[in-house]
Amino acid sequence: DANLTEAQEKAKTAKKGLWADDAASHVRKVLEVDNPRVIVEKYNGKPVPAIIEHVRDGTTVRCILLPDFTHITLMLSGIRSPGFKSGPDGKQEPEPYAAEAQFFTECKLLQREVEVILESSNNNNFVGSIIHPAGNIAEALLKEGYAKCVDWSIHKVTGGPEKYRAAEKSAKERKVRLWKNYTPPTTGLSEKDREFTGKVVEVINGDALMVKAGKTFKKIFLASIRPPRESDDGEGGRVRQKGFRPLYDIPFMYEAREFLRKKLIGHNVQVTVDYIQPARAGVAGEPDYPEKTCCTVVIGGVNVAEALVAKGLATVVRYAADNDKRSSKYDDLLQAEDKALKTLKGLHDKKNAPKHKVNDMTGNLTKCKTFFPSLQRAGKLQGVVEFVASGSRFRVYIPRETCILTFLLGGISCARSTRTMPSGEVVKGDQFGDECLLYVKELIMQREVDIEVESMDKAGNFIGYMWVDNSNLSVQLVSEGYASMHFTADKSPYANMIKNAEDSAKAGKKKIWANYTGEEETAVQAEEEAKQLNEERKVNYEEILVSEVTDEGKIYGCSTKDGRALEALMSSIREEFSSNPPLAGAYVPKRNEICAAKFVDNEWYRAKVEKVSGSDVSVLYIDYGNRAVVPKTKVATLPASLNSQPGFAKMYSLALCSMPEDEEMAALSIQGLKEDLLDQSVKINVEYRVGSDQYVTVHDKSTDEDIGKGLVSDGLLLVDRKAGRKLASLLKEYEDAMSQAKKAHLNIWRYGDITADDAKEFGK
């Protein structure tokens, strides 16, 4: 063209541009990048001016960074559009919407000045965001349905992935382009079932929990995470040694379980059901996979799954881009995992996998016999309940001894729950047995407890007492009516506590005592008494100090052999309450509880709460037998260390003696008893028992005189006739003494024979 030729000649003459003498100095040097990571670290997330030179597809461009003219390939963080693939003939064939996505990006960015943020690198390509004056191109692509979010890089997006997810959600709802066939996932749950609050009662493994919501127990899984798993060998098979225990032998499985146990057990959590994973059949010999309810669990504002992943105790499951069955906090999980990877926490630290050597003694009688003496000597041991087989049978892990043992509750007979035998036969349990099992599970499953081993049975099961939150579980089960006192408890230091709990449960007709009347027990007691009264009389004196005589004519005494132990206990109580004085009114007394109470001397003593009325509490001082009514401000919680011993004062009744029914004459009897017995050291011999009451003859320590017979001969007591050869000769002596008192008209006989109303003419 003549015009172009003329223009070129003029430029040459004027030495402009390419024709200038210094044209070579105007050639720009475009730099190629060998190590993308160096450039990423150089700019450290700061916006860099750039010009888009080429658009390869909707989400990949070639650009030049200014002012250094660095030439890079940039992939947009967090999203991916359809691309171009080579066909059989070598030509580039676009995937659906690939050409449209490319054209959309070209229209917005090609040859435009923009800012880029380099966020990461992938091989020799950069990963980052492009900021146009009109906005973020990635959000625009997502909103128009030209791209989808990708999980591997979305957590690297500056400012977080929320806007990207919202833009994609908008495209899905409008069903545009890539999402034209989109079907939103449904759980089929009501709003009430989709979000609920419940108490965690068991951590099943590193990602599964048992939650109690109302009266319903629900098994849930933490959404979108994978707990520690067994490692595979080179051929893809799993290597298991004999005695393999997944909880202890899979690296970090125990740490993951413990993290969840300490954080969740016994606490209320907020649960949101994200999706339900359908059941599917196992492949290659693996077991079938059951249906899973996958949830986001929050406690105290903390996402439990995110905390677990951040500790490196779980990994995040990867999904296809169009799979919406994932955690509602999925991006938070990805970010937590990225941090754990960078700091090499937990599972990501391949060099320092923990190992747990645990001695499982369950079912191994030889091992149990070896460990038994040391466990018995150790006193109280801390443990964690790993499994609850029944209301009184558990498997317990003892960290100090690194052993697992089977533990049975001592001193009680517990209602049996329904159980399945090895043959598959289902054995129906006792009434309230299944309820008892659920009650105990909720109370102690995976809780930290204290155990005290007393004995061991023939099968190698350890028997003793367990405390959870400083409460004796045997006593608690008895008080709730799920168990009764076993005869083996008589020799236990907790016998009184268990007996009091049983009496309370009977009085309240709780659970197994719902139909209790006492008639059967009375009949058994009468039979036992008759049997005793026909035995040969045995004399085995015990010396006691009488500390109280009640208005019913019963006496309380402490064995002189226990004198030093009682003094030591009182010293411990004084020391405890002087160094840690209780806050007045802080303790709420309950009937039958053992507490501390002040006496008239303003000192603290152990006491049993008998009645609570208004601001007053009726108490029995269990080491002396005194009773008193004290204000609530003068009772306090008794430390567990001072509550292990039973009360030192024991109650006795005088054998073959009774008091007159007339109040005035009964007062004479009480006065005589107090004058002869109160604060005196005497010898007693147990003659017979009626139920739990012991009937004794009382003798003067120096003269060996029978004090009960002396009170009868002084006309202060009546004779209570008992049949049977055992006491026949003693009974005759008492009747002779009463006859002499009658003839002499002493005290209660001064107005004549007060037993005359029993004569036949009065209808008796």
Sequence and secondary structure as in RCSB ss.txt:
>XXXX:A:sequence
DANLTEAQEKAKTAKKGLWADDAASHVRKVLEVDNPRVIVEKYNGKPVPAIIEHVRDGTTVRCILLPDFTHITLM
LSGIRSPGFKSGPDGKQEPEPYAAEAQFFTECKLLQREVEVILESSNNNNFVGSIIHPAGNIAEALLKEGYAKCV
DWSIHKVTGGPEKYRAAEKSAKERKVRLWKNYTPPTTGLSEKDREFTGKVVEVINGDALMVKAGKTFKKIFLASI
RPPRESDDGEGGRVRQKGFRPLYDIPFMYEAREFLRKKLIGHNVQVTVDYIQPARAGVAGEPDYPEKTCCTVVIG
GVNVAEALVAKGLATVVRYAADNDKRSSKYDDLLQAEDKALKTLKGLHDKKNAPKHKVNDMTGNLTKCKTFFPSL
QRAGKLQGVVEFVASGSRFRVYIPRETCILTFLLGGISCARSTRTMPSGEVVKGDQFGDECLLYVKELIMQREVD
IEVESMDKAGNFIGYMWVDNSNLSVQLVSEGYASMHFTADKSPYANMIKNAEDSAKAGKKKIWANYTGEEETAVQ
AEEEAKQLNEERKVNYEEILVSEVTDEGKIYGCSTKDGRALEALMSSIREEFSSNPPLAGAYVPKRNEICAAKFV
DNEWYRAKVEKVSGSDVSVLYIDYGNRAVVPKTKVATLPASLNSQPGFAKMYSLALCSMPEDEEMAALSIQGLKE
DLLDQSVKINVEYRVGSDQYVTVHDKSTDEDIGKGLVSDGLLLVDRKAGRKLASLLKEYEDAMSQAKKAHLNIWR
YGDITADDAKEFGK
>XXXX:A:secstr
 HHHHHHHHHHHHTT GGGSTTGGGG    EE S HHHHHHHHTT  EEEEEEEEEETTEEEEEETTTTEEEEEE
ETTEE   EEE TTS EEE TTHHHHHHHHHHHHTT EEEEEEEEEETTEEEEEEEETTEEHHHHHHHTTS EE 
HHHHTTSTT SHHHHHHHHHHHHHT GGGTT         HHHHEEEEEEEEE SSSEEEEEETTEEEEEEETTE
E     B TTS B   TT  HHHHSTTHHHHHHHHHHHHTT EEEEEEEEEE  B   TT   B  EEEEEEEET
TEEHHHHHHHTTSSEE    TT   S TTHHHHHHHHHHHHHTT GGG TT       EE TT HHHHHHHHHHH
HHT EEEEEEEEEEETTEEEEEETTTTEEEEEEESSEEE    EE TTS EE   TTHHHHHHHHHHHHTT EEE
EEEEEE TTS EEEEEEETTEEHHHHHHHTTSEEE GGGGGSTTHHHHHHHHHHHHHTT GGGTT  SHHHHHHH
HHHHHHHHTS      EEEEEEEE TTS EEEEEGGGHHHHHHHHHHHHHHHHHS   TT     TT EEEEE T
TS EEEEEEEEEETTEEEEE TTT  EEEEEGGGEE   GGGSSS  S EEEEETTEE  SSHHHHHHHHHHHHH
HHTT EEEEEEEEEETTEEEEEEEETTT  BHHHHHHHTTS EE    SSTTHHHHHHHHHHHHHHHHTT GGGT
TS TTGGGSGGGT 
